[in-house]
Amino acid sequence: MINFEEMGLTPGILKAIQELGFETPMPVQEKVIPLMLGDSGDIIALAQTGTGKTAAFGLPLVQATDTENNNTQALILCPTRELCMQITGDLTDYAKYTGKLKIQAVYGGASIDTQIRGLKKGVHIIVATPGRLIDLIGRGAARLSSVTTVILDEADEMLNMGFLDSINEILEEVPQGRRTLLFSATMSSEISTIARKYMESPNEITIGTKNSSAENVSHGYYLVHAKDKYKVLKRIADFEPDVYGIVFCRTRKETQEVASKLMDDGYNADALHGDLSQAQRDAVMQKFRIRNLQLLVATDVAARGLDVDDLTHVINYSLPDDTEVYTHRSGRTGRAGKTGTSLSLVHLREKHALQQIEKIVKKKFKILQIPTGSEICGKQLFHWVKKLENVVTGHQEIEKFLPEIKEKLGALDREELLKRVVSLEFDRFLDDYRHGEDIISPVNERDREGGFERSERRGPREQYSGNYTRLFINLGKTDGFYPEQLIELVNSNTRGKKVPLGKIDLLKTFSFFEVESSFADYLIGALNNATFMDRRVAVEVAQEKTDRPAGDYPTNRPAKWSDRRPEKKRDEWKPEKKWKDKAPGKKRESSGNSTAGKRDRKPR
Ligand code: AMP
């Protein structure tokens, strides 16, 4: 094995990486660094994130840059703002002892004027996202005529994000005879096309197995009915009290829906997607990094910039459209020598897509049983018992209250006391599962009684049947739409008629309500012409008698779902933490960041 000293890196760079704690080169560095320092040929490197590829191209690039020459000599293109900042930071670290290297990061979502001012001072290396760079080229601020090295980092991801045309446009600006390096986690036909078009007999390097995900990731899936997806997600989270993972959704809407429901249900979760402002995204990512959140619900694109090494789980709430995206997702767990689990919620119709993914990953996925209420409660209870075992006692403050506490509770024997403590902690939680039916997987419609009595209550289907029709309305709590507003809306649009309403289910951005069936068509007609707070109301018969699955909206929705929320509100949006206490007579309060009163879901 070759070491850094033998590779021909200068003392300044060696000193910098020693300070960073790099002792031995990682495989991609062993291969790329000597090639980059040795000749000027093009390179394609198939390497996933976390393999050390930034240093692989960054160290030789920093070394080869002439800091006496004020022209831009190298261009690094990458898919996201976060990666852009990360690469810029890493290069700055490598260049700590190698003269005044000027690197400018340019990316969307930040002030273009500041970036223009930076570029005008003259920079040696530009690290850019494609869209913003085109803008800056157009304004004459970014000049690429002296660029001799182009690096396309996470090229597959840039293509997934639709940057192909931008990349073509940018590469046309860079003089012929340059060296081009392309880093990608997967090799697709589009990547080959770019390579053929812009690279000359490139050296091809593969780190690990081509197109396969990490060895230490296990893959499993739950077969679920679409209507049960959210409930199954909750069960996964409840069954894994220490879960620290990303829940991948397909669309921004679905992401927000799932995250909002999780937050409403008391989980340490939040959403990360492109409808949030950059500041909101940064805040969410930071909360996740420091483990203030256990579950980050994200779109593939928004999660790209997030570099977290110790995820326990990746959960595919929806399978990706592009099967190769699965490898990106699952590769986010099982890093740094740890094991990880990638779980997917799969609908029967998606079995084929799953088989395609299995082929790419080259592993057979394990079908998993949806945990029963009894299994979940058992797991949670023993998790709590373990915590109790490890509690450190002996605080002076407690000592002084002990005599009085003993006096008050002295009459209770050990067993009674234990029961009460457990009930206090778990009543609400047990309630959730005692009264909820177990979820039956489509291929496994066997009854999983699991120790808890089946609910004596009428299930939701029974409640909604009878003479009522369940309607969907495109207004929810974020619109200030509550039962009073619904009744007022109905009354003001059905003058003279008394329309009998049934159960009302208010959700964040839309709601369901029941109406006596003989009034359904009339009410739909009356409300569809109505407005609420300057917005057109859309009402239709709900597709199912249970809640509509996230992301499944009627076709008469506004062009952009997020448009339904006024711009101002959207910018001001911040996650609400709510505690829905179902136990009668009890009221818990959520207070800012405090986790008091919440289920304890923080990983330890
Ligand atoms: P990357 O794939 O470039 O995102 O790098 C993944 C992580 O590995 C980063 O945190 C780097 O700082 C770290 N890293 C890169 N090269 C080395 C090395 N030779 N030794 C130890 N850590 C490294």
Residues whose N, C-alpha, C, O or C-beta is under 5 A from the ligand:
A	BS01	AMP	G21 F22 E23 T24 P25 M26 Q48 T49 G50 T51 G52 K53 T54 A55
